[in-house]
Amino acid sequence: MGGTGIPLWSNAKRTFWNGVTRMYNRHNGITPPSADEIARRARAHYLIGEAGFPNYGDEIIAREWVKYLAQVDPEVPVIFDCLCAGPAAAILHGLHPKLTVVDTVAQLCMTDRERLWHALPEADRASTAIEDIPAETIGAELCKALDDEGYGARYAAGIRLLTKKTQDLHIIGGGYMRSVWNANPPG
């Protein structure tokens, strides 16, 4: 480790243990929560990943994140966004007292392919299959929907959760988060 890594590591450990101590004291009634802490608890941790297909490695990633947040921040809601929200909700059930499973970002990025394909420049549509939409186009369309929930009106409630009720966002990975899963092409 270089010279800059050790102070960074020390600061990270100190921040972590200060947070654990704060939660311990709050849980045991030693320190009442501050107004800032109460406001923070009203906002959710937002996780984007893949679980529920089943792809067991992806479920393990999601389960461990949700279990971790249940241990360190059980009062703060967790929103888990993935393509297969129903099966994921069953797989993750009971791991966090305030878990909500949605498919907002997954639907905007993967399922609504026709809208994404039509967002391509006309010259690119002829040479681009609907399952090969570039990541840049997907990202631009997602940003439009997050900036204007009317643009992705079918997902407006989920967009509001992400844009107005989230304190942090973690892309935890798994599966085919950019496009089709290249290891298992369709057909």
C-alpha positions in Angstrom: 0.0 0.0 0.0 1.3 3.4 -0.9 1.7 6.3 1.5 -1.8 7.7 0.7 -3.7 4.4 1.4 -3.1 4.1 5.1 -4.7 7.5 6.1 -7.6 6.7 3.8 -8.0 3.3 5.4 -7.8 4.8 8.9 -10.4 7.4 8.1 -12.7 4.8 6.6 -12.4 2.6 9.7 -12.9 5.5 12.0 -16.0 6.6 10.0 -17.4 3.0 10.1 -16.9 2.6 13.9 -18.3 6.0 14.7 -21.4 5.0 12.7 -21.6 1.7 14.6 -21.2 3.4 17.9 -23.8 6.0 17.0 -26.3 3.3 16.1 -25.5 1.3 19.2 -26.1 4.3 21.4 -29.3 5.2 19.6 -30.6 1.6 19.8 -29.9 1.5 23.6 -31.4 4.9 24.3 -28.0 6.4 25.3 -28.2 9.2 22.7 -31.6 10.3 21.2 -31.5 10.8 17.4 -30.8 14.3 16.1 -33.1 16.1 13.7 -30.6 15.4 10.9 -30.6 11.7 11.8 -34.4 11.6 11.8 -34.5 13.3 8.4 -31.8 10.8 7.1 -33.9 7.8 8.2 -36.8 9.0 6.1 -34.7 8.6 2.9 -33.8 5.2 1.5 -30.8 3.3 0.4 -31.3 2.5 -3.3 -29.7 -0.7 -4.6 -29.6 -1.6 -8.3 -28.7 -5.1 -9.1 -30.1 -8.3 -10.4 -31.8 -11.0 -8.5 -34.8 -13.2 -8.9 -34.1 -14.8 -12.2 -32.6 -17.1 -10.6 -28.9 -16.5 -11.0 -27.6 -17.7 -7.7 -24.5 -15.5 -7.7 -26.7 -12.4 -8.3 -29.0 -13.4 -5.5 -26.1 -13.8 -3.1 -24.8 -10.3 -3.9 -28.3 -8.8 -3.3 -28.9 -10.9 -0.1 -25.6 -9.8 1.4 -26.2 -6.1 0.7 -29.7 -6.2 2.1 -28.5 -8.2 5.2 -25.7 -5.8 5.7 -28.0 -2.8 5.6 -30.4 -4.5 8.0 -27.5 -4.9 10.5 -26.0 -1.4 10.2 -29.0 0.8 9.3 -32.3 -1.1 10.1 -34.4 2.1 10.5 -33.6 3.3 7.0 -35.7 1.9 4.1 -34.0 -0.1 1.4 -35.3 0.0 -2.2 -33.9 -2.8 -4.4 -34.4 -2.3 -8.1 -34.1 -5.3 -10.4 -35.7 -6.7 -13.5 -37.5 -9.6 -11.8 -39.0 -7.8 -8.9 -41.6 -10.4 -7.9 -39.2 -13.4 -7.5 -36.6 -11.0 -5.9 -39.1 -9.8 -3.3 -39.7 -13.5 -2.4 -36.0 -14.3 -2.3 -35.2 -11.2 -0.1 -38.3 -11.4 2.0 -37.6 -10.9 5.7 -34.0 -9.8 5.4 -34.6 -6.1 6.1 -37.6 -4.7 8.0 -38.1 -1.9 5.5 -37.3 -3.5 2.1 -39.2 -2.6 -1.0 -38.4 -4.3 -4.3 -39.1 -2.4 -7.6 -38.2 -2.7 -11.2 -38.1 1.0 -12.2 -34.6 1.4 -13.6 -34.6 -2.2 -14.9 -37.8 -1.5 -16.9 -36.6 1.8 -18.2 -33.2 0.3 -19.3 -34.1 -3.1 -20.6 -37.7 -3.9 -21.2 -38.9 -0.7 -22.9 -36.7 -1.6 -25.9 -38.9 -0.1 -28.7 -38.8 3.3 -27.1 -35.0 3.0 -26.7 -34.6 1.9 -30.3 -36.7 4.8 -31.5 -34.4 7.2 -29.5 -31.5 6.2 -31.8 -30.6 8.5 -34.7 -32.5 7.4 -37.8 -29.4 6.4 -39.6 -28.4 4.0 -36.8 -31.7 2.3 -36.6 -31.2 0.4 -39.8 -27.9 -1.2 -38.6 -28.9 -1.7 -35.0 -30.9 -4.7 -33.8 -33.4 -3.9 -31.0 -31.3 -6.0 -28.5 -28.1 -4.2 -29.4 -28.9 -0.7 -28.3 -25.8 1.1 -27.2 -25.3 1.8 -23.5 -25.0 5.5 -24.3 -28.5 5.6 -25.7 -29.9 3.6 -22.7 -28.2 6.0 -20.3 -29.4 9.1 -22.1 -33.0 7.8 -22.1 -32.8 6.9 -18.4 -31.6 10.4 -17.6 -34.5 11.9 -19.5 -37.0 9.8 -17.6 -35.4 10.7 -14.2 -35.4 14.4 -15.1 -39.0 14.3 -16.4 -41.2 11.6 -14.9 -43.8 12.2 -17.6 -41.2 10.9 -20.1 -41.4 7.5 -18.4 -44.9 7.9 -17.1 -45.6 4.2 -16.6 -42.8 4.2 -14.0 -43.5 7.7 -12.5 -44.1 6.3 -9.0 -40.8 4.4 -9.0 -39.0 7.4 -10.5 -40.3 9.5 -7.6 -38.9 7.0 -5.1 -35.5 7.2 -6.8 -35.3 11.0 -7.3 -37.1 12.2 -4.1 -36.8 9.5 -1.4 -33.2 8.2 -1.9 -30.2 9.2 0.2 -27.7 7.1 -1.7 -27.5 4.7 -4.6 -25.4 1.6 -5.1 -25.1 -0.3 -8.3 -24.3 -3.7 -6.9 -23.9 -5.5 -10.1 -24.8 -8.9 -11.3 -26.1 -10.5 -14.4 -26.6 -8.6 -17.6 -26.9 -5.0 -16.2 -25.9 -3.3 -19.5 -27.9 -5.1 -22.1 -28.6 -8.7 -23.1 -26.5 -11.3 -21.3 -23.8 -12.0 -23.9 -23.0 -15.4 -22.4 -26.5 -16.6 -23.1 -27.8 -14.9 -26.3 -31.5 -15.2 -27.1 -32.7 -17.9 -29.5 
